[in-house]
Amino acid sequence: MKEKLKKSLTISEKDKKLLVYVFAFLIVFLAYFVGFQNLSTALDTSTKQVTELTKKKKDLTTKNENKAKYESDTLTLKSESSKLFSTFENGTSQPATLQFLNSIESSTGVWVKSITFSEPVAVYTFGQKASSNPSNTSGSAYSTNNIGYKETINVSYEGTYAQWKNFLGFINNYEKKNTIEAITVSYNESTDAVTGTMTLALYSVSGDGRNFEEPKFDLKTGTDNIFAKPGE
């Protein structure tokens, strides 16, 4: 019985060779499979890098071929942007707004009877435009901290018809950006008086290179004797 069991557990030389071949095949297969996966990943990475570098090379080649044109266009656009920025105030404040209204009164003769201020509101943040340049890795077309603000004021006014026309002309032709958002007008033909209200939006851009200075008013204020007659 023991002899039969011993013989049944004995592996023949042929079976041993077969097992060796099977193990060898498994080792080769696993090595190939793992190696192929690593090679495939490396190939995908290399292909992606080659594609990106080819795109950058094409972009830089085009830029180099059109270097003179780009330099000329840059100077032109820089000049135009400077002109555009010059049409906006460098900042805003209530004293600056009062100075603007004072200029209106002195230039047109219209009496600004009252004014209601509001806090400036940020309406545009510069530098948010995405870059289309393949060589730009930051994502933005340019970097700046410039912010555009809008200040809305409500004024009531009074003047003659001629002064009222000058009033509108002054605002519409003013060198700094502003818009009339709403206006009411009442005309008294017998006195030639025009009265009404106006909602006016004033725009400014603050940030890099935009130095804002508060206006200085040369006005005499206060008196040593409140009971003194005028001129004393």
Secondary structure, DSSP 8 states (H G I E B T S, - for coil): -HHHHHHHH---HHHHHHHHHHHHHHHHHHHHHHHHHHHHHHHHHHHHHHHHHHHHHHHHHHHHHTHHHHHHHHHHHHHHHHHHHTTSBS---HHHHHHHHHHHHHHH--EEEEEE----EEEEETT-SB---TT--SSBS-----EEEEEEEEEEEEEEHHHHHHHHHHHHT-SS-EEEEEEEEEEETTTTEEEEEEEEEEEEEEBTTB-------------S-TTS-TT-
